[in-house]
C-alpha cells in the first residue's frame, strides 16, 4: 500500500517528546507503517485478517489501535488504488471527541 503521509506519524511521535509513551508509540507506528506498506489489502476483510482489533468505520475508513489501544490511528483507504491516507492520530481519550467517519488531518 502507498501511505500518505508518513510525515504525519513522525510529527505525532515528535509531539510526544519527553512523554513516557514516546518510545513505545514510535515503535508501534513504525511497525504499523512497515506492515501496511508491504500489505496488498483488497478489502476491509483483508485488513481485519491482519489487524483483528481494527475497527471498520465504513468501506473506506478504518481505525487502528496503537500501543494497546492507548492511541488511535484513523485512515482512509482506496483499495482499488492501493492508497492509505492518514486522517487522524491521537490518544484514545481524544478519539472519543471526534467523528472518525469525517475527521481529516489537521482539522
C-alpha positions as a Markdown table, in Angstrom:
| # | Residue | x | y | z |
|---|---|---|---|---|
| 1 | Unk | 0.0 | 0.0 | 0.0 |
| 2 | Unk | 1.1 | 3.6 | -0.6 |
| 3 | Unk | 0.7 | 5.5 | 2.7 |
| 4 | Unk | 0.1 | 9.3 | 2.7 |
| 5 | Unk | 1.8 | 10.7 | 4.7 |
| 6 | Unk | 4.4 | 9.2 | 6.9 |
| 7 | Unk | 5.3 | 12.7 | 8.0 |
| 8 | Unk | 2.1 | 12.9 | 9.9 |
| 9 | Unk | 3.1 | 9.8 | 12.0 |
| 10 | Unk | 6.6 | 11.3 | 12.5 |
| 11 | Unk | 5.2 | 14.6 | 13.6 |
| 12 | Unk | 2.9 | 12.9 | 16.1 |
| 13 | Unk | 5.7 | 10.9 | 17.6 |
| 14 | Unk | 7.8 | 14.1 | 17.8 |
| 15 | Unk | 4.9 | 15.9 | 19.6 |
| 16 | Unk | 5.2 | 13.3 | 22.4 |
| 17 | Unk | 8.8 | 14.3 | 23.1 |
| 18 | Unk | 9.6 | 13.8 | 26.7 |
| 19 | Unk | 6.5 | 11.7 | 27.3 |
| 20 | Unk | 7.0 | 8.3 | 28.7 |
| 21 | Unk | 4.9 | 6.7 | 25.9 |
| 22 | Unk | 7.0 | 8.2 | 23.1 |
| 23 | Unk | 9.4 | 5.2 | 22.5 |
| 24 | Unk | 6.5 | 2.7 | 22.6 |
| 25 | Unk | 4.3 | 4.8 | 20.3 |
| 26 | Unk | 7.2 | 5.3 | 17.9 |
| 27 | Unk | 7.9 | 1.6 | 17.8 |
| 28 | Unk | 4.2 | 0.7 | 17.3 |
| 29 | Unk | 3.7 | 3.3 | 14.5 |
| 30 | Unk | 6.9 | 2.2 | 12.8 |
| 31 | Unk | 5.8 | -1.4 | 12.8 |
| 32 | Unk | 2.3 | -0.5 | 11.5 |
| 33 | Unk | 3.8 | 1.6 | 8.7 |
| 34 | Unk | 6.2 | -1.2 | 7.7 |
| 35 | Unk | 3.4 | -3.8 | 7.7 |
| 36 | Unk | 0.9 | -1.5 | 5.9 |
| 37 | Unk | 3.4 | -0.5 | 3.3 |
| 38 | Unk | 4.0 | -4.2 | 2.4 |
| 39 | Unk | 0.3 | -5.1 | 2.5 |
| 40 | Unk | -1.8 | -5.7 | -0.6 |
| 41 | Unk | -5.2 | -5.2 | 1.0 |
| 42 | Unk | -8.1 | -5.6 | -1.4 |
| 43 | Unk | -10.9 | -5.1 | 1.2 |
| 44 | Unk | -11.6 | -4.4 | 4.8 |
| 45 | Unk | -11.7 | -8.2 | 5.3 |
| 46 | Unk | -8.0 | -8.3 | 4.4 |
| 47 | Unk | -7.3 | -5.6 | 7.0 |
| 48 | Unk | -9.2 | -7.5 | 9.7 |
| 49 | Unk | -7.2 | -10.7 | 8.9 |
| 50 | Unk | -4.0 | -8.8 | 9.7 |
| 51 | Unk | -5.4 | -6.5 | 12.4 |
| 52 | Unk | -8.2 | -8.2 | 14.2 |
| 53 | Unk | -8.7 | -5.3 | 16.6 |
| 54 | Unk | -9.1 | -2.7 | 13.8 |
| 55 | Unk | -12.5 | -1.0 | 13.7 |
| 56 | Unk | -14.1 | -0.7 | 10.3 |
| 57 | Unk | -16.0 | 2.6 | 10.3 |
| 58 | Unk | -17.1 | 2.4 | 6.7 |
| 59 | Unk | -16.0 | 0.8 | 3.4 |
| 60 | Unk | -13.1 | 3.4 | 3.3 |
| 61 | Unk | -12.5 | 4.3 | 7.0 |
| 62 | Unk | -10.5 | 2.2 | 9.4 |
| 63 | Unk | -9.4 | 2.8 | 13.0 |
| 64 | Unk | -6.2 | 1.0 | 14.2 |
| 65 | Unk | -5.4 | 0.6 | 17.9 |
| 66 | Unk | -1.9 | 1.8 | 18.8 |
| 67 | Unk | 0.1 | 0.8 | 21.9 |
| 68 | Unk | -2.5 | -1.4 | 23.4 |
| 69 | Unk | -5.4 | 0.9 | 22.4 |
| 70 | Unk | -4.0 | 3.9 | 24.3 |
| 71 | Unk | -3.8 | 5.7 | 20.9 |
| 72 | Unk | -5.9 | 5.5 | 17.8 |
| 73 | Unk | -5.0 | 5.9 | 14.1 |
| 74 | Unk | -7.7 | 6.8 | 11.7 |
| 75 | Unk | -7.1 | 6.2 | 8.0 |
| 76 | Unk | -9.0 | 6.3 | 4.7 |
| 77 | Unk | -8.3 | 3.5 | 2.2 |
| 78 | Unk | -8.7 | 3.3 | -1.5 |
| 79 | Unk | -8.4 | -0.4 | -2.0 |
| 80 | Unk | -8.6 | -0.2 | -5.8 |
| 81 | Unk | -5.6 | 2.3 | -6.0 |
| 82 | Unk | -3.8 | 0.8 | -3.0 |
| 83 | Unk | -3.6 | 4.1 | -1.1 |
| 84 | Unk | -3.9 | 4.7 | 2.6 |
| 85 | Unk | -4.4 | 8.3 | 3.8 |
| 86 | Unk | -3.7 | 9.1 | 7.4 |
| 87 | Unk | -6.6 | 11.2 | 8.6 |
| 88 | Unk | -6.0 | 11.5 | 12.3 |
| 89 | Unk | -3.9 | 10.2 | 15.2 |
| 90 | Unk | -4.2 | 10.8 | 18.9 |
| 91 | Unk | -5.0 | 9.4 | 22.3 |
| 92 | Unk | -8.0 | 7.2 | 22.8 |
| 93 | Unk | -9.5 | 10.0 | 25.0 |
| 94 | Unk | -9.1 | 12.5 | 22.2 |
| 95 | Unk | -10.5 | 9.9 | 19.7 |
| 96 | Unk | -13.8 | 9.8 | 21.8 |
| 97 | Unk | -14.3 | 13.5 | 20.8 |
| 98 | Unk | -14.0 | 13.1 | 17.0 |
| 99 | Unk | -16.2 | 11.7 | 14.3 |
| 100 | Unk | -13.9 | 9.0 | 12.8 |
| 101 | Unk | -16.0 | 8.9 | 9.6 |
| 102 | Unk | -15.4 | 12.5 | 8.8 |
| 103 | Unk | -12.2 | 13.6 | 10.6 |
| 104 | Unk | -9.4 | 14.9 | 8.3 |
| 105 | Unk | -5.8 | 15.6 | 9.2 |
| 106 | Unk | -5.2 | 19.0 | 10.7 |
| 107 | Unk | -8.9 | 19.6 | 11.4 |
